[in-house]
Amino acid sequence: MSKLVGLQEAMSRLDEAWADAGDSTDLSREQLLAVNEALGVVRRRLDAVHVDVAASISRESRPELGAEGLAKQQGFRSPAKLIAATVGVSTGDASRLVSVGEATAPRTDLLGARLPARYPLVRAALAAGEIGAQAASLIIGLLERCRVAAGAERVAEGERVLTAAAAGLALDEVRTLIVRAEAWLDPDGVEPRSDEQRSRRSLTMFERDGMLHLSAQLDAETAAPLVTAIRGYVTAAFAARKDAPDVDAPDVDRRTIPMLQADALSAVCAHILGCENRRLPLAGATVIVRMTLDDLESGTGSATIDGIDQPISVGVARRMAAGGGVIPCVLGGDSEILDWGREKRLFTRAQRLALVERDGGCAMCGLPPGMTKAHHIRWWRRDRGPTDLSNGVLLCESCHHRIHDNGWEVRIDGAGVSARVWFIPPAYVDASRTPRLGGRARFDIAA
């Protein structure tokens, strides 16, 4: 099926979803979901057509054509300028369409024989409407950066894994996927990137209109304790707010999250200056750095920090662990007993660390570990569920309520920290009740 035919079919699907409603306010909930899904398909199908057109415009505007190039004939300096003015997007967005189109277009050799696209699997995913142009651009950009260091075979494997994993993800989640995949494709590049990022760390302060303005740019190592402490403070504040006896009282905490984060920074700094208060309300916040035993022993590879997407080198991980206030989670070594059956009602600290390793935070929406709690899948009292890893899942408060109130089911496949978490939607969300992968496995390219 050609890309244009696919676009036409997607438009027909949108017409069917809209049915006889006059405008969006006339749509039922079922129609709204169907229309929203159809719009996504149309957008991705349109991207597939547009990148091909952009590549052709670029080819017809190549420099060797001089004044006869298509863009210059139309009064534009470049094909990206022509596309931007015509479509109404930025020049950067237009350049992205051109670069994706060129990377996924069929090629010819010097004798005119046809060659496959440089990234055929990305082209196929675009054509099938599985990913859009922006996701394709992120994947292609990563593969191009790692092409020399990783080699053709590993880049091809990376293309296969990334195009499959990116389908169905929001663009922010694709960016997280790309960050993790770069450490997998080019592990030797993690330490130089960490050093370069650390050299660019900065914090500037200035006063204006009676307010102090802070602007910070921090590498992962520098940011880890700051992020963990602030998130812990915010989580503790929300927990205290939830336990307040009278939510309508005038003195109830109604600070917004940005306000709480500002107060957290002030509280941490005040504690450092005074050092009289030995415990801040940080909800047990701890910086956890994760690495494999093989990487720890060899000194190569990469490590990750809970709550921060950017991987770090094993050297940085060792340095952080040596500094105190950090728990290194080494996978593959000995650990405490993690399954306690019915002997304990609450999950232990060791179990929670293992759940963090498996789920990466809220297993459903991805919020950081400090904003989650360990919950029994089969309830402790009602279902006699054990306090085991196979019966536990990390969830934020919203997702916990969503699962119980809306009829979602949770399934754990496998055992220990390598198990996978699946969320099964109710029939009114998905008639086929297709399981949706959750937890860290969504972004674990190396696995």
N, C-alpha and C positions, 0 to 999 in steps of 0.2 A: 504494500500500500504506500502510495506516495505521501509526502508530507502535506501536500495541499488537500488530498483526499481526507487525510486524518483530521485536518483543520475543519473541513466541511462537516465531517461526522460529529466533531466536537460541538460545532455550532448547532447542528440538528438536535444533539442531546440537550443543549442549553434551552432551545425552543421548547422541547418536550417538558423539561423541568419547570419552566416558567408557566406552561399551560395557558389558561385563559385569564390569568390575573392581570389587572391593569398596571399596577406598579408594585414595588417591593412590599409596601404596607399591606397589600392584599394577599400575600403569600402565607400559607400555613407554616408551622414549624418544619414539617416534613419537606415542604417545597423549598423553604429557605436553605435547609441542609443540602438538598439536591441541586439547587441553583448554585450555591457556593462551591460545591464539588465540581459541577460542570464548568464554572468560571475558571477554576484552577486548571482543568484539562484544556480549555480553550487557550488560556494564557501560555501554557507550556507548549501546546501545538503551534501557537502563533510564533513563539520564540524559535521553534525548530525551522519554520519557514523563513523567519526574519534573518537568522544567522546565515542561511544559504544565500539569501538576497544580498546581505551585507558583504559576504565574501565575493560575490560576483561584481558588486559595485566597486569593491577594492581592486579586483583584477582588472576591471575596465578603467581604473584610474591609476594604474601603476606608473611609476615615475618615467619609464622609458617612452611612454606615449606623449610626454611633454604637454603642450597646449591642447592636444587631441584627447587627453584623458577625460573621462566622463565628469569627474568632480570639477575640474577646471573649466570645462565647457559650460557647466552650470553656474560658474562664478564662485566656487568654493575651493579653499586651499587643499583640502584633503577629503577622502571619502567619509571620514568620521564627521567632519563639519557638515557635509551634505546630508547625511543620515540624521544628525542631531537637529538640523533646521527643519527637515521634512517631518520627522516623527514627533518633535517637541521634547526630546530628552537631552541630557547633558552630553557634551563631547566625550566625556569619560565613559558614559553608558554606551554611546555609539561605538567608541573604540573597542569596548568589550564585545559587542556584537560582531565586529569585524574580526577580532582575534579568535573568537570561538569559531566563527565561520571558516576562517582559514585553517584552523587546526583540525577541523572535522570534515573539510571538503575533500572529495576524491582528487588525486594528484596524477600527474603524468611525468614520465622520465624524459631525458633529453631526446629520445627518439620518438616521443609521442605516445608511448605505451601507457595504459592506465594503471595506476597504482592505488592501493587502498588509502584511506584517510590516515593521517598521522595518529589519530586517536579514534579508531573505528567503534569502540564500545561506547565512548561518549556520544558519538554520532548516533548510534543505535538507540541509546537511552533518550536522547533528544527527540528522535523520530517517533519513538513509542510514547512520548508524552510523560515519561517517568521523571525527568528533571527539567528545569528551566535553564535559560541562558546564564543566569547569575551563578547557579550551582555548577554548571558546566565550566564556567570561567574559573571558579575556585579550584576545581579538580585539575583542569588543564594547567593553571598557574603553578600548582604544586608539582605536577609531573614534570613540567619544564624545569623548575628549580632543581629537582633531584635527578634529572636525566643523566648527568655525567657521573655523579657520585653513586647512584644506585645501580646504573647499568640498564640495558634495554630489557632484560628478562624480568627484573624486579619492578621496573616501571610498568611493564605490561600487566604484571600481577596486581600492582597498585591500582591501575586503571580498572581492572575487573572488580576488585574488592570495593573501590570507592563508588563506582557507578551503581553497584548493587546496594550498597549501604545508604547512599544519598537519597534513593527513591523514598518518597513519603516523609522526608524530614523537612522541617522549616529551615530557612536559610541560616539562621543563627546556629542551629544544630549542625548544619553542614560545615560551618566555620569551625566549630568544636571538633568535628570529625577530621578536618584538614589539619588542625594543629596537632592532634594525636598521630595522624598518619605521617606527618613530616618526620617525627622522631623515629617512626618505624622504618620509613624508606631511607632515611639518611641519619642513622644513629651517631655517626662520627661527627656530624655537623651540630649536634645538640650543644656541646660544650662551647665551641666558638660562638654560636648564636647567643648562649647565655652570657658569655663574657662581653659580647658586643652590646646586648641589651643592658647589662649592668653598667656599662660605661655611659649609657644614656639616661640613667636614673636622675631625677631632678624633683625638687619641690620649691615652688616659688610662692611668696606671700606679698600681698600689698593691701593697703587700706583704701576704701572708697565709700563715701556716704555713711561713714560710721561703722562699716562692716569690714571684717578681715576676710579677704579672698585667698583661698588656697588652690593651687593647681599642681597636681603631682603626676609624675610618670615614673612608675616603679617596675623593676624587673621582678620575676616570680619570687626569688629568694628574699628580696627586701619586702615585698608585699605580703608574704605569707602570714607573719605574725600580726600585721596590721589588719588584714582582712579577717583573720580568725577571731581576733579580739573584738572587732566591731560587730561582726555577725553574732558572736556569742552574747554580747551586750543586748543587741536588738532582740534576739530570741528570748533572753531572760525577761526583758521588758514586756514582751507579748505574753509570756507565760504568767507574769504577775498580773497583767491586765485581765487575762482570762479568769484568774482566781479571785478577782475583786468582788466583794460581796454585793455591791450596788453599782451596776454599770451606768446608772443615770446620775450618780452623785456628782456634785460640781468639781470635786478634786480628783476625779478619775483621770488617769493618764490618757490623753488624747493626742499625743505627739505623733506626727507622721514619721514614716521610715527615714526620710532625709533628716528630720529633726533628731531622731534617735541616733542616727549615725554620727551627727555632729556632736551630740552629747556624749556618745561613746568615746570619741577621740579626745574630748576634753577630760573625761573621767580617767582614761588611761594615762594621759599626760599628768594630771593632778596627782594620781597615785605614784607615778615615778618621782615627782618633785617632793612629795611628802613622805612616801614609803611608810606610812603609819597603818593604813588599811591594808591588811595582808591578803584580803580576798575581795576581788571585784565581782559583781554579778554578771558573769560571762557564760552561764549555763554549761559549765564544764567544758568550755571551748579548748581544744588542743590542736596544735599543728601536727598533722600526720603526713610524713613523706614515705612514699611507697616505691619499692624497687624489687627486682628479682634477686635471688641469692647468687645466681650466676653473674649478674651484672655487678653486684656488690663485691664479689671475690675478684672478678677480672678488672674492675675499674672502668669498664666501658659501658656503652648503652645509655639508658636514660631512666629517670625517675619522675614521679608525678606528686603533686601536692594537692590534698583534698581541697576542693573549692576553687582551684585555679587551673585553667585549661592548659597553660603553657608548660610543656615538659622541661625538666632541668637535667643537667648531666649528673652522673653518679658522684663526681667530685664535689659538686655543689651540695648534693644530698648529704654526703659525709660531713661536709663543713657545717651544714645546718644542724645535723644531729649532735655534733660535738659541742655546739654552742649552748645546749640545754633548752628546755621548754618545748622540745620536739620529740615526737615518737616516730622512730623509723619502723615501718611495717615491711619486714623482709619476707617475701613469699617463697615457699619451698623449704623453709627451715622448720625447726621444732616450734610448737606454740602451745598455749594452754588448752585444756579441754574446752571445746566450744559447744557441745551438746549436753544439756543438763536434764532433759526429760521433764518430768513433773516435779522435780525436787525444788525448783526455783520458780517463783511467779514472775519476776522481772528479769529481763535480759541483762547479763553481766557486762562489765566494761569490755572484757575480751570478746564476748559475742558481738557487742555493738561495733567494735573495731573490725571484726570479720564481716559484719553486714555492710559497713562502710566500704570495705574492700570489694564486696560483691556488687552492691547497688550504686555506689558512687555518690550517694545523696538520696533525695526522694526518687525512688525507683520509677515513679510515674511521670513526674514533671521535671525532674532534674535539679531542684533546688539544692543548695549545698548541704553537706551532712549536718552542720550546726543548726539547721532549721528543720530538722526531722526528728522523729521518735521511732523507736523499734516497736512494731506492732505484731501481735499474733495473727496469723492468717486464719487458722481455726481458733476461735476464741478460747481463752484459758478456762473460763467458768462454764459458758454455755456448751461448748463443743469438747471440753476436756482436752484442749490442744496443748501440746508440750512446748516448753521454752527451748526449742531447738532452732538451729539455723534454717532447717528445711521448713519450719513453720513460722519464720520471722521475715519481716520486710520493713525497710525504712520508708516512711511516708511523711510528708508535711501534713499539717492540720487539714488543709483544704482537700488534698487528695484522699486522706483518710476518710473524711466525710463523704466525698464523692463516691468512693468504692462502696461504703456501707449504705448510703442513701439511694444510690442509683442502680444498684444491682450488678456491679462489676465483680468479677472473680479473679483471684490471684493464683497462679500455678508456679511451682518451683520445679525445674527440671535439672537433675544432677545433684551433686552433693558438695558441701563446703563452699569455699569462696569462689570456686570455678563454676558453680551452678548458674543457671539463667532464670530470670524472672519474666513471666509472661502475664499480661493483663488481658482478660477475656471480656469483651464488652457485652452488655445486655442485648437481647434480640432487637429492641427498638432502636438501638444505635447501629447495629450491624446484624442483619438477618442471618448471615452465615456464622456469626460469632467467631470471626477469625482472630486468633491470639495475636497480641501486639507485644513485641519485645520491649522490655524495660531495663532499667538499671545500667550499669557501666558497660554491658555487652553491646549496647547500641553504638558505642564509640570505640570499642576495643579492637582496633585494626589488627594488632599483632596476633590476636587469637584466631 
